[in-house]
Amino acid sequence: MAIAPVISIEAFDELDNALPEGFTAELINGRIIVSPAPDGDHDEDVIYVARQIHARLPEMQLYQERGLTVDTYRDGRARADGVVAPLRYFRGQKSWADASGVLLVVEVTSGAEVDAEVDRVEKRDAYAASSIAVYLLVDRHRGEAVVHWGPASGRYTHRASAVFG
């Protein structure tokens, strides 16, 4: 994962459109984050959460690899591993969609341990600033699931965690 200096939304959109297949770009706190496609274990972890959501909330859908506009001190763009929203919420929206109707965001750590800090801190704070009700982090490096909820003043007010198993 590479992190570059601050750029405009327009320049970011150009970069995002020019990336080779298999890479995604995000703009979090004014920085570009480019990542390779997730591995199979990553996808299976997201699917596991999706099945639990669907079993309990059939009117909701978990959308994978969904681009969201997120509020940070600058315009932001986050590509979430999983986004839970009402069925058909994203119909008619562009690739970087409005996050206001999103109930929960799921991120699964991948890559090196240092890369996981983006999910643990920067993305968490961007989602809280966007008033997304719940943020679930599946932290494969630490072997735990962490749920944050109750966004207020750009931060989540509650946190709970459980080790895998």
Secondary structure, 3 states (H helix, E strand, C coil): CEEECCCCHHHHHHHHHHCCCCEEEEEECCEEEEEECCCHHHHHHHHHHHHHHHHHCCCEEEEEEEEEEEECCCEEEEEEEEEEEECCCCCCCCCEEECCCCCEEEEECCCCHHHHHHHHHHHHHHHHHCCCCEEEEEECCCCEEEEEEEEECCEEEEEEEEECC
